């Protein structure tokens, strides 16, 4: 049964074999209604179709197959060479190309192809939000001390009541109540002596002398220094007005050395009177001696 009888390659029936190269610009349609039942087309060379291929049963091509449109085969497809299809490929059965046979519809996915070349890097994205602050690091070592600055102006010493100091250096005025100092250095020391604060003023008599006082030298354990002075409780026996505190009391006793100055002045005046009297007596004795010679 020839192809020409049924329209050449446009309509083919079963058991038709084409041994040469087949080219058609129309649709290639092979169905069981053309020629004999279970119609098929077998091309022992190459199959070249410009438009669509629609085969209701099997397709067997010994060479290459080139289809410009859609390729629709209801049965199996066996192609010994290459397959080039520009349209869609729909096969209900199996496909065998170049020795590989497998199911097309619902078959296993083939191996993944090689990864293509990496494209160019896209633009940099926006900067993200700042993260939380980390823990504070350990402190570094202290640096060297800088040079000492110039000395500022000397401030005034405020008036107040009792105060206790280890060492007190005064360059301006110091005004206050009572104070306790281990060491006091001042250019001038003055005490208030205004008559307006003094009542019951009585001149010192001959009983106010320093004869009974016992000057000593000693080591001051507070400042670890040898000094000259008096023992407070001994002075207290003669002049209690010049001593504060009690012997072996809770607080250390203090002695008003400045208060001894009036007593020394009074004693000096008494000595002066005695000297003057002795001088008068000497003069008188000389006069008598001269008169007897």
Backbone as CSV, one residue per row, in Angstrom:
resi,resn,N_x,N_y,N_z,CA_x,CA_y,CA_z,C_x,C_y,C_z
1,UNK,0.865,-1.186,0.000,0.000,0.000,0.000,0.896,1.228,0.000
2,UNK,0.720,2.072,-1.017,1.651,3.192,-1.173,1.126,4.413,-0.430
3,UNK,2.084,5.360,-0.195,1.702,6.607,0.469,0.918,7.498,-0.467
4,UNK,1.173,7.386,-1.720,0.490,8.274,-2.648,-1.016,8.033,-2.619
5,UNK,-1.394,6.775,-2.485,-2.817,6.455,-2.478,-3.538,7.144,-1.334
6,UNK,-2.852,7.270,-0.269,-3.454,7.894,0.918,-2.884,9.266,1.216
7,UNK,-2.344,9.885,0.205,-1.848,11.264,0.402,-0.369,11.336,0.692
8,UNK,0.402,10.320,0.320,1.854,10.351,0.562,2.161,10.295,2.046
9,UNK,3.175,11.010,2.458,3.550,11.001,3.886,2.580,11.781,4.744
10,UNK,1.676,12.553,4.092,0.702,13.287,4.903,-0.250,12.327,5.610
11,UNK,-0.560,11.238,4.995,-1.432,10.227,5.600,-0.819,8.860,5.337
12,UNK,-0.362,8.170,6.337,0.304,6.879,6.163,-0.458,5.795,6.900
13,UNK,-0.410,4.554,6.397,-1.088,3.421,7.048,-0.055,2.484,7.633
14,UNK,-0.527,1.432,8.249,0.356,0.512,8.966,1.297,-0.199,8.015
15,UNK,2.439,-0.596,8.568,3.461,-1.390,7.887,4.068,-0.672,6.697
16,UNK,3.914,0.652,6.595,4.568,1.409,5.526,5.968,1.801,5.991
17,UNK,6.932,1.559,5.153,8.321,1.826,5.489,8.879,2.800,4.476
18,UNK,9.490,3.876,4.987,10.140,4.841,4.124,11.638,4.670,4.309
19,UNK,12.342,4.342,3.228,13.765,4.068,3.335,14.610,5.291,3.063
20,UNK,14.064,6.335,2.528,14.829,7.520,2.221,14.456,8.655,3.164
21,UNK,15.095,9.805,2.918,14.842,10.999,3.740,13.435,11.522,3.464
22,UNK,12.685,11.810,4.523,11.299,12.252,4.399,11.214,13.716,4.801
23,UNK,10.620,14.534,3.887,10.400,15.953,4.185,8.982,16.306,3.802
24,UNK,8.294,17.013,4.704,6.947,17.462,4.403,6.736,18.815,5.041
25,UNK,6.014,19.699,4.376,5.720,21.031,4.915,4.342,21.091,5.532
26,UNK,3.578,20.037,5.376,2.250,19.955,5.982,2.338,19.188,7.291
27,UNK,1.201,19.061,7.933,1.146,18.267,9.155,1.252,16.798,8.805
28,UNK,1.984,16.054,9.618,2.100,14.611,9.431,1.139,13.959,10.393
29,UNK,0.141,13.237,9.847,-0.907,12.639,10.668,-0.995,11.155,10.349
30,UNK,-0.792,10.339,11.325,-0.904,8.891,11.149,-1.902,8.387,12.170
31,UNK,-3.004,7.788,11.721,-4.031,7.269,12.628,-4.398,5.849,12.207
32,UNK,-5.116,5.190,13.104,-5.565,3.824,12.791,-6.662,3.810,11.742
33,UNK,-7.225,4.973,11.392,-8.283,5.036,10.401,-7.739,5.083,8.981
34,UNK,-6.431,5.300,8.838,-5.825,5.380,7.511,-5.151,4.044,7.232
35,UNK,-5.436,3.436,6.084,-4.824,2.150,5.720,-5.375,1.042,6.583
36,UNK,-4.540,0.386,7.353,-4.924,-0.739,8.177,-4.947,-0.356,9.655
37,UNK,-5.614,-1.207,10.472,-5.626,-0.934,11.910,-4.205,-0.886,12.489
38,UNK,-4.095,-0.154,13.601,-2.782,0.035,14.250,-1.782,0.584,13.260
39,UNK,-2.203,1.598,12.551,-1.318,2.165,11.543,-0.117,2.834,12.205
40,UNK,0.992,2.842,11.489,2.205,3.475,11.979,3.032,3.858,10.772
41,UNK,4.051,4.637,11.030,4.990,5.008,9.986,6.384,4.698,10.490
42,UNK,7.200,4.069,9.655,8.564,3.718,10.000,9.473,4.355,8.968
43,UNK,10.377,5.197,9.453,11.306,5.891,8.568,12.700,5.355,8.856
44,UNK,13.310,4.686,7.856,14.629,4.129,8.056,15.717,5.163,7.790
45,UNK,15.371,6.322,7.335,16.334,7.408,7.172,15.946,8.505,8.156
46,UNK,15.925,9.758,7.714,15.616,10.872,8.606,14.206,11.363,8.354
47,UNK,13.601,11.951,9.411,12.249,12.492,9.342,12.331,13.996,9.579
48,UNK,11.861,14.774,8.601,11.956,16.231,8.675,10.574,16.790,8.417
49,UNK,9.959,17.398,9.462,8.592,17.916,9.344,8.612,19.382,9.723
50,UNK,8.093,20.253,8.818,8.083,21.688,9.088,7.029,22.034,10.111
51,UNK,5.859,21.443,10.005,4.751,21.755,10.907,4.635,20.704,12.001
52,UNK,3.426,20.336,12.397,3.183,19.448,13.518,3.230,17.984,13.102
53,UNK,3.538,17.098,14.055,3.487,15.653,13.875,2.481,15.110,14.856
54,UNK,1.530,14.354,14.337,0.518,13.744,15.205,0.392,12.284,14.798
55,UNK,0.837,11.387,15.651,0.803,9.951,15.361,-0.005,9.300,16.468
56,UNK,-1.042,8.552,16.054,-1.932,7.919,17.032,-1.281,6.710,17.667
57,UNK,-0.322,6.069,16.984,0.316,4.875,17.537,1.812,5.112,17.682
58,UNK,2.630,4.199,17.155,4.064,4.247,17.380,4.772,4.992,16.261
59,UNK,5.997,5.520,16.622,6.851,6.171,15.644,8.233,5.557,15.759
60,UNK,8.768,5.103,14.568,10.073,4.451,14.563,10.909,5.150,13.514
61,UNK,11.980,5.841,13.950,12.851,6.571,13.041,14.273,6.057,13.258
62,UNK,14.916,5.579,12.136,16.278,5.065,12.270,17.298,6.198,12.315
63,UNK,16.988,7.324,11.700,17.938,8.438,11.668,17.558,9.527,12.641
64,UNK,17.747,10.789,12.228,17.434,11.930,13.066,16.006,12.371,12.833
65,UNK,15.446,13.062,13.800,14.076,13.559,13.694,14.099,15.050,13.977
66,UNK,13.532,15.838,13.014,13.476,17.296,13.160,12.054,17.733,12.949
67,UNK,11.466,18.415,13.928,10.069,18.825,13.870,10.022,20.304,14.180
68,UNK,9.420,21.110,13.290,9.335,22.541,13.521,8.174,22.921,14.414
69,UNK,7.134,22.086,14.537,5.980,22.408,15.376,5.920,21.511,16.587
70,UNK,4.712,21.092,16.955,4.503,20.215,18.095,4.688,18.764,17.675
71,UNK,5.088,17.937,18.602,5.343,16.529,18.354,4.461,15.742,19.303
72,UNK,3.437,15.073,18.780,2.439,14.374,19.590,2.383,12.930,19.149
73,UNK,2.793,12.003,20.017,2.796,10.582,19.709,2.023,9.879,20.800
74,UNK,0.981,9.135,20.402,0.170,8.432,21.402,0.826,7.136,21.853
75,UNK,1.617,6.544,21.016,2.267,5.282,21.363,3.692,5.491,21.810
76,UNK,4.581,4.562,21.393,5.992,4.645,21.730,6.744,5.330,20.614
77,UNK,7.890,5.928,20.985,8.722,6.598,20.002,10.116,6.004,20.082
78,UNK,10.630,5.559,18.942,11.960,4.988,18.867,12.726,5.753,17.809
79,UNK,13.748,6.484,18.238,14.570,7.280,17.336,16.027,6.917,17.617
80,UNK,16.702,6.414,16.564,18.088,5.992,16.733,19.045,7.175,16.763
81,UNK,18.670,8.269,16.125,19.563,9.429,16.052,19.191,10.514,17.032
82,UNK,19.334,11.776,16.585,19.045,12.936,17.419,17.614,13.392,17.230
83,UNK,17.068,14.074,18.199,15.714,14.626,18.140,15.828,16.136,18.324
84,UNK,15.280,16.919,17.402,15.278,18.369,17.492,13.846,18.834,17.310
85,UNK,13.252,19.391,18.351,11.845,19.796,18.339,11.783,21.232,18.810
86,UNK,11.135,22.104,18.026,10.987,23.506,18.390,9.673,23.763,19.114
87,UNK,8.723,22.845,19.032,7.438,23.008,19.711,7.380,22.164,20.961
88,UNK,6.185,21.652,21.271,5.969,20.835,22.449,6.138,19.366,22.108
89,UNK,6.576,18.545,23.052,6.715,17.102,22.902,5.773,16.423,23.864
90,UNK,4.819,15.665,23.304,3.849,14.946,24.135,3.869,13.494,23.700
91,UNK,4.227,12.607,24.608,4.285,11.165,24.324,3.612,10.452,25.470
92,UNK,2.618,9.614,25.137,1.920,8.864,26.178,2.672,7.615,26.594
93,UNK,3.501,7.077,25.735,4.226,5.844,26.045,5.632,6.131,26.500
94,UNK,6.578,5.362,25.939,7.983,5.534,26.269,8.695,6.180,25.106
95,UNK,9.880,6.765,25.420,10.685,7.387,24.385,12.077,6.781,24.446
96,UNK,12.603,6.441,23.265,13.949,5.883,23.185,14.721,6.707,22.181
97,UNK,15.750,7.401,22.682,16.574,8.239,21.812,18.029,7.855,22.037
98,UNK,18.685,7.393,20.954,20.107,7.067,21.057,20.413,5.997,22.076
99,UNK,19.514,5.110,22.312,19.751,4.009,23.241,19.200,4.236,24.619
100,UNK,18.691,5.455,24.946,18.117,5.698,26.273,16.609,5.540,26.207
101,UNK,16.047,4.724,27.047,14.612,4.465,27.079,14.079,4.824,28.446
102,UNK,12.952,5.531,28.479,12.344,5.879,29.761,10.955,6.393,29.546
103,UNK,10.197,6.559,30.626,8.839,7.065,30.565,8.884,8.582,30.540
104,UNK,8.114,9.204,29.642,8.102,10.655,29.523,7.133,11.259,30.512
105,UNK,5.870,10.829,30.444,4.858,11.366,31.357,4.955,10.639,32.696
106,UNK,5.246,11.365,33.770,5.323,10.755,35.097,6.629,10.019,35.337
107,UNK,7.597,10.090,34.418,8.862,9.406,34.611,9.758,10.136,35.627
108,UNK,10.858,9.454,35.970,11.783,10.053,36.940,12.483,11.265,36.338
109,UNK,12.761,12.241,37.183,13.471,13.439,36.729,14.914,13.097,36.416
110,UNK,15.383,13.573,35.309,16.754,13.304,34.917,17.748,14.007,35.836
111,UNK,19.033,13.657,35.678,20.040,14.290,36.547,20.127,15.786,36.288
112,UNK,20.469,16.524,37.335,20.573,17.972,37.222,21.781,18.344,36.377
113,UNK,21.571,19.300,35.515,22.676,19.754,34.680,23.704,20.541,35.466
114,UNK,24.794,20.840,34.785,25.850,21.599,35.441,25.387,23.015,35.776
115,UNK,25.923,23.503,36.871,25.586,24.861,37.294,26.185,25.875,36.326
116,UNK,25.368,26.821,35.928,25.847,27.843,35.014,26.846,28.779,35.678
117,UNK,27.387,29.670,34.872,28.361,30.618,35.399,27.689,31.607,36.360
118,UNK,28.457,32.026,37.349,27.941,32.984,38.331,27.737,34.345,37.677
119,UNK,26.571,34.915,37.881,26.289,36.228,37.324,27.034,37.321,38.074
120,UNK,26.946,38.513,37.549,27.597,39.648,38.218,26.907,39.950,39.538
121,UNK,27.695,40.466,40.461,27.165,40.764,41.791,26.184,41.927,41.733
122,UNK,25.061,41.763,42.405,24.046,42.805,42.457,24.470,43.941,43.367
123,UNK,23.703,45.014,43.376,24.043,46.166,44.230,23.956,45.799,45.707
124,UNK,24.765,46.477,46.509,24.780,46.206,47.943,23.470,46.635,48.582
125,UNK,22.961,45.782,49.476,21.716,46.089,50.169,21.902,47.147,51.237
126,UNK,20.793,47.619,51.787,20.834,48.636,52.824,21.465,48.077,54.099
127,UNK,22.101,48.974,54.845,22.734,48.573,56.095,21.658,48.178,57.102
128,UNK,21.890,47.048,57.777,20.936,46.575,58.771,20.971,47.415,60.035
129,UNK,20.029,47.130,60.934,19.949,47.875,62.196,21.173,47.575,63.059
130,UNK,21.579,48.577,63.867,22.720,48.407,64.754,22.384,47.399,65.836
131,UNK,23.306,46.439,66.056,23.093,45.425,67.074,23.254,45.992,68.477
132,UNK,22.908,45.182,69.458,23.027,45.604,70.847,24.490,45.789,71.225
133,UNK,24.743,46.720,72.141,26.106,47.008,72.570,26.663,45.843,73.362
134,UNK,27.898,45.475,73.072,28.548,44.382,73.777,28.950,44.789,75.181
135,UNK,29.436,43.830,75.975,29.841,44.144,77.352,31.065,45.042,77.371
136,UNK,31.186,45.838,78.435,32.314,46.755,78.593,33.594,45.977,78.849
137,UNK,34.647,46.350,78.137,35.933,45.682,78.315,36.585,46.077,79.629
138,UNK,37.665,45.377,79.959,38.397,45.667,81.189,39.135,47.000,81.074
139,UNK,39.342,47.647,82.211,40.029,48.931,82.236,41.498,48.761,81.896
140,UNK,42.022,49.684,81.137,43.443,49.658,80.829,44.276,50.158,82.011
141,UNK,45.587,50.063,81.858,46.481,50.505,82.922,46.471,52.030,83.026
142,UNK,46.707,52.522,84.238,46.719,53.967,84.462,47.939,54.592,83.800
143,UNK,47.741,55.720,83.193,48.854,56.442,82.600,49.686,57.153,83.655
144,UNK,50.807,57.688,83.230,51.674,58.412,84.160,51.036,59.735,84.570
145,UNK,51.359,60.182,85.770,50.807,61.439,86.265,51.394,62.616,85.502
146,UNK,50.575,63.573,85.215,51.038,64.774,84.553,51.766,65.688,85.516
147,UNK,52.361,66.746,85.005,53.103,67.673,85.877,52.168,68.381,86.845
148,UNK,52.696,68.728,88.010,51.905,69.418,89.031,51.631,70.850,88.585
149,UNK,50.397,71.242,88.690,50.033,72.599,88.310,50.514,73.623,89.325
150,UNK,50.387,74.860,88.948,50.819,75.941,89.839,49.897,76.028,91.054
151,UNK,50.441,76.508,92.170,49.678,76.626,93.404,48.678,77.767,93.295
152,UNK,47.456,77.490,93.668,46.427,78.511,93.629,46.547,79.474,94.793
153,UNK,45.734,80.509,94.791,45.789,81.495,95.879,45.376,80.881,97.202
154,UNK,45.963,81.388,98.290,45.662,80.880,99.623,44.297,81.377,100.067
155,UNK,43.481,80.472,100.526,42.156,80.853,100.997,42.182,81.297,102.444
156,UNK,41.138,81.970,102.868,41.031,82.409,104.261,40.523,81.258,105.111
157,UNK,40.899,81.295,106.386,40.473,80.271,107.333,39.198,80.750,108.015
158,UNK,38.146,80.003,107.868,36.855,80.448,108.389,36.835,80.403,109.904
159,UNK,36.060,81.302,110.468,35.875,81.316,111.919,35.052,80.109,112.322
160,UNK,35.321,79.595,113.500,34.556,78.445,113.948,34.821,78.166,115.405
161,UNK,34.382,77.025,115.848,34.575,76.650,117.245,35.776,75.712,117.330
162,UNK,35.686,74.691,118.154,36.823,73.812,118.395,37.193,73.051,117.130
163,UNK,38.477,72.769,116.960,38.968,72.022,115.814,40.215,71.256,116.210
164,UNK,40.496,70.153,115.502,41.663,69.328,115.780,42.426,69.121,114.486
165,UNK,43.731,69.376,114.504,44.575,69.224,113.322,45.841,68.484,113.711
166,UNK,46.436,67.794,112.749,47.755,67.207,112.981,48.820,68.272,112.808
167,UNK,48.866,68.892,111.641,49.767,70.017,111.379,48.944,71.132,110.757
168,UNK,49.151,72.324,111.210,48.432,73.468,110.677,49.436,74.553,110.320
169,UNK,49.439,74.937,109.026,50.302,76.007,108.547,49.410,77.170,108.136
170,UNK,49.625,78.313,108.749,48.768,79.467,108.512,49.606,80.564,107.898
171,UNK,49.190,81.030,106.698,49.895,82.151,106.062,49.065,83.426,106.118
172,UNK,47.759,83.325,106.250,46.913,84.501,106.431,46.401,84.523,107.866
173,UNK,45.191,84.989,108.068,44.646,85.110,109.418,43.925,83.837,109.816
174,UNK,44.054,83.490,111.069,43.350,82.356,111.653,42.561,82.865,112.840
175,UNK,41.245,82.733,112.727,40.382,83.217,113.797,39.435,82.106,114.186
176,UNK,39.364,81.803,115.457,38.467,80.738,115.864,38.394,80.625,117.362
177,UNK,37.796,79.524,117.815,37.695,79.271,119.245,38.912,78.505,119.706
178,UNK,38.695,77.414,120.394,39.806,76.591,120.854,40.139,75.569,119.775
179,UNK,41.381,75.150,119.779,41.814,74.163,118.797,42.929,73.321,119.340
180,UNK,43.078,72.130,118.779,44.144,71.222,119.176,44.993,70.939,117.957
181,UNK,46.306,71.185,118.077,47.216,71.011,116.947,48.433,70.223,117.409
182,UNK,48.873,69.292,116.588,50.159,68.655,116.858,51.301,69.598,116.522
183,UNK,51.099,70.401,115.484,52.145,71.348,115.095,51.463,72.553,114.471
184,UNK,51.820,73.747,114.962,51.250,74.990,114.456,52.380,75.886,113.989
185,UNK,52.296,76.302,112.737,53.313,77.204,112.197,52.614,78.452,111.685
186,UNK,53.051,79.598,112.187,52.469,80.865,111.769,53.531,81.951,111.855
187,UNK,53.423,82.952,110.991,54.359,84.076,111.033,54.126,84.918,112.288
188,UNK,52.890,85.162,112.634,52.535,85.950,113.814,51.348,85.304,114.505
189,UNK,51.419,85.191,115.810,50.313,84.645,116.602,49.831,85.748,117.543
190,UNK,48.579,86.064,117.464,47.993,87.066,118.350,46.777,86.491,119.035
191,UNK,46.469,87.016,120.210,45.272,86.625,120.944,44.454,87.858,121.268
192,UNK,43.196,87.681,121.353,42.319,88.812,121.666,42.585,89.292,123.092
193,UNK,42.824,90.607,123.243,43.147,91.174,124.568,42.463,92.505,124.776
194,UNK,41.326,92.701,124.158,40.599,93.959,124.272,40.005,94.101,125.672
195,UNK,40.084,95.321,126.232,39.574,95.563,127.583,38.082,95.302,127.683
196,UNK,37.404,95.391,126.541,35.948,95.234,126.579,35.508,93.823,126.867
197,UNK,36.434,92.906,126.814,36.052,91.529,127.142,36.583,91.135,128.522
198,UNK,37.159,92.116,129.248,37.794,91.803,130.528,37.067,92.513,131.683
199,UNK,36.752,91.773,132.718,36.139,92.301,133.929,36.965,91.869,135.148
200,UNK,36.760,92.559,136.260,37.473,92.244,137.509,38.981,92.240,137.292
201,UNK,39.497,93.296,136.698,40.926,93.418,136.417,41.672,93.693,137.726
202,UNK,42.628,92.824,138.096,43.396,92.952,139.345,44.875,92.821,139.013
203,UNK,45.704,93.774,139.450,47.149,93.665,139.217,47.728,92.450,139.941
204,UNK,48.766,91.846,139.318,49.420,90.697,139.946,50.325,91.188,141.086
205,UNK,50.320,90.426,142.157,51.177,90.756,143.292,52.441,89.902,143.262
206,UNK,53.209,89.954,144.317,54.496,89.278,144.361,54.370,87.754,144.424
207,UNK,53.155,87.245,144.678,52.996,85.788,144.750,53.009,85.139,143.367
208,UNK,52.784,85.943,142.308,52.752,85.408,140.949,54.162,85.409,140.381
209,UNK,54.826,84.278,140.579,56.175,84.094,140.068,56.288,82.720,139.411
210,UNK,57.424,82.504,138.761,57.689,81.207,138.122,58.706,80.398,138.904
211,UNK,59.005,80.842,140.071,60.037,80.172,140.862,59.659,78.729,141.166
212,UNK,58.385,78.509,141.436,57.943,77.159,141.801,57.772,76.236,140.591
213,UNK,57.839,76.765,139.376,57.663,75.932,138.174,58.946,75.189,137.854
214,UNK,58.821,74.046,137.198,59.967,73.168,136.951,60.167,72.965,135.450
215,UNK,60.952,73.805,134.787,61.210,73.623,133.356,61.985,72.328,133.100
216,UNK,61.616,71.604,132.043,62.250,70.311,131.720,62.455,70.217,130.214
217,UNK,63.278,69.246,129.818,63.387,68.829,128.410,62.784,67.435,128.278
218,UNK,62.229,67.132,127.119,61.521,65.849,126.967,61.385,65.511,125.474
219,UNK,61.018,64.256,125.222,60.725,63.797,123.862,59.212,63.823,123.657
220,UNK,58.754,64.637,122.744,57.326,64.713,122.441,56.972,63.523,121.541
221,UNK,56.241,62.543,122.092,55.929,61.321,121.339,54.914,61.560,120.220
222,UNK,54.230,62.687,120.277,53.264,62.995,119.228,53.963,63.357,117.920
223,UNK,55.068,64.089,118.062,55.794,64.518,116.868,57.186,63.907,116.816
224,UNK,57.503,63.056,117.823,58.806,62.393,117.901,59.939,63.424,117.817
225,UNK,59.869,64.392,118.743,60.809,65.504,118.699,61.157,65.929,120.116
226,UNK,62.430,66.246,120.348,62.868,66.759,121.653,62.445,68.212,121.808
227,UNK,61.890,68.538,122.985,61.369,69.883,123.216,61.703,70.309,124.655
228,UNK,61.479,71.606,124.922,61.585,72.163,126.266,60.205,72.658,126.672
229,UNK,59.879,72.495,127.967,58.578,72.974,128.393,58.298,72.656,129.840
230,UNK,57.027,72.635,130.161,56.559,72.371,131.515,55.602,71.189,131.495
231,UNK,55.389,70.587,132.662,54.431,69.493,132.797,53.107,70.109,133.217
232,UNK,52.058,69.809,132.455,50.780,70.498,132.631,50.237,70.354,134.045
233,UNK,50.217,69.128,134.572,49.589,68.961,135.883,50.412,69.610,136.998
234,UNK,51.747,69.775,136.782,52.557,70.490,137.780,52.219,71.977,137.774
235,UNK,52.058,72.531,136.588,51.669,73.935,136.490,50.266,74.131,137.057
236,UNK,49.421,73.109,136.889,48.029,73.196,137.358,47.966,73.381,138.878
237,UNK,48.942,72.841,139.592,48.951,72.991,141.045,49.149,74.442,141.468
238,UNK,49.907,75.198,140.671,50.196,76.597,140.998,49.270,77.552,140.269
239,UNK,49.035,77.286,139.014,48.203,78.165,138.185,47.167,77.321,137.416
240,UNK,46.106,76.901,138.073,45.080,76.069,137.404,44.396,76.794,136.244
241,UNK,44.473,78.152,136.245,43.820,78.896,135.168,44.489,78.651,133.806
242,UNK,45.754,78.204,133.833,46.493,78.027,132.586,46.407,76.602,132.025
243,UNK,45.732,75.698,132.709,45.713,74.273,132.314,44.276,73.817,132.131
244,UNK,44.074,73.014,131.083,42.766,72.384,130.863,42.907,70.881,131.048
245,UNK,41.806,70.251,131.446,41.819,68.809,131.662,42.361,68.424,133.009
246,UNK,42.303,67.117,133.285,42.783,66.581,134.553,43.899,65.577,134.300
247,UNK,44.778,65.450,135.274,45.857,64.482,135.158,45.277,63.074,134.984
248,UNK,45.804,62.328,134.003,45.359,60.964,133.698,43.886,60.912,133.295
249,UNK,43.380,62.057,132.864,41.993,62.072,132.420,41.838,61.459,131.019
250,UNK,40.586,61.485,130.528,40.304,60.893,129.217,41.000,61.658,128.106
251,UNK,41.005,63.006,128.218,41.650,63.848,127.209,43.016,64.299,127.713
252,UNK,43.936,64.549,126.776,45.249,65.059,127.148,45.131,66.483,127.675
253,UNK,45.951,66.792,128.674,45.925,68.128,129.249,46.651,69.107,128.321
254,UNK,46.188,70.359,128.330,46.820,71.421,127.545,47.244,72.544,128.485
255,UNK,48.303,73.276,128.072,48.860,74.352,128.886,48.916,75.617,128.048
256,UNK,48.431,76.718,128.618,48.449,78.016,127.962,49.784,78.692,128.268
257,UNK,50.764,78.435,127.390,52.093,79.022,127.623,52.054,80.546,127.511
258,UNK,51.163,81.052,126.661,51.075,82.509,126.526,50.610,83.141,127.841
259,UNK,49.819,82.404,128.622,49.369,82.921,129.913,50.492,83.082,130.926
260,UNK,51.636,82.446,130.654,52.770,82.598,131.564,53.498,83.926,131.355
261,UNK,53.278,84.571,130.219,53.990,85.813,129.918,53.683,86.901,130.941
262,UNK,52.413,87.127,131.297,52.161,88.167,132.335,52.839,87.856,133.656
263,UNK,52.929,86.565,134.004,53.595,86.198,135.264,55.089,86.497,135.175
264,UNK,55.686,86.189,133.997,57.099,86.490,133.805,57.346,87.994,133.834
265,UNK,56.440,88.764,133.246,56.591,90.230,133.269,56.500,90.746,134.711
266,UNK,55.510,90.184,135.443,55.357,90.603,136.840,56.598,90.253,137.646
267,UNK,57.143,89.060,137.399,58.338,88.626,138.104,59.543,89.494,137.710
268,UNK,59.627,89.858,136.459,60.712,90.712,135.996,60.646,92.095,136.654
269,UNK,59.454,92.612,136.836,59.290,93.916,137.490,59.745,93.840,138.946
270,UNK,59.408,92.700,139.576,59.848,92.548,140.964,61.366,92.474,141.037
271,UNK,61.973,91.757,140.087,63.431,91.689,140.055,64.035,93.072,139.821
272,UNK,63.378,93.855,138.973,63.881,95.201,138.684,63.841,96.077,139.931
273,UNK,62.788,95.968,140.697,62.686,96.747,141.927,63.786,96.345,142.911
274,UNK,64.025,95.058,142.994,65.067,94.589,143.908,66.447,95.072,143.455
275,UNK,66.637,95.041,142.162,67.920,95.513,141.649,68.113,96.993,141.959
276,UNK,67.053,97.724,141.715,67.141,99.168,141.989,67.405,99.418,143.476
277,UNK,66.776,98.655,144.350,66.979,98.825,145.784,68.400,98.445,146.178
278,UNK,68.885,97.367,145.578,70.263,96.940,145.881,71.276,97.970,145.403
279,UNK,70.980,98.539,144.253,71.871,99.575,143.739,71.905,100.779,144.675
280,UNK,70.743,101.148,145.206,70.696,102.270,146.155,71.512,101.933,147.418
281,UNK,71.392,100.703,147.862,72.134,100.295,149.058,73.647,100.304,148.795
282,UNK,74.006,99.893,147.596,75.437,99.911,147.245,75.968,101.351,147.244
283,UNK,75.226,102.225,146.696,75.635,103.632,146.661,75.791,104.165,148.093
284,UNK,74.859,103.830,148.943,74.934,104.289,150.335,76.144,103.703,151.062
285,UNK,76.424,102.439,150.817,77.586,101.804,151.435,78.888,102.441,150.955
286,UNK,78.947,102.797,149.730,80.145,103.470,149.211,80.321,104.816,149.856
287,UNK,79.253,105.538,150.036,79.325,106.865,150.656,79.861,106.742,152.079
288,UNK,79.339,105.732,152.843,79.789,105.526,154.232,81.266,105.158,154.280
289,UNK,81.637,104.305,153.366,83.046,103.840,153.326,83.987,105.011,153.051
290,UNK,83.595,105.893,152.158,84.429,107.038,151.849,84.521,108.016,153.034
291,UNK,83.441,108.136,153.749,83.446,109.045,154.898,84.316,108.520,156.042
292,UNK,84.519,107.269,156.159,85.330,106.661,157.215,86.813,106.629,156.858
293,UNK,87.124,106.771,155.656,88.537,106.683,155.261,89.252,108.026,155.469
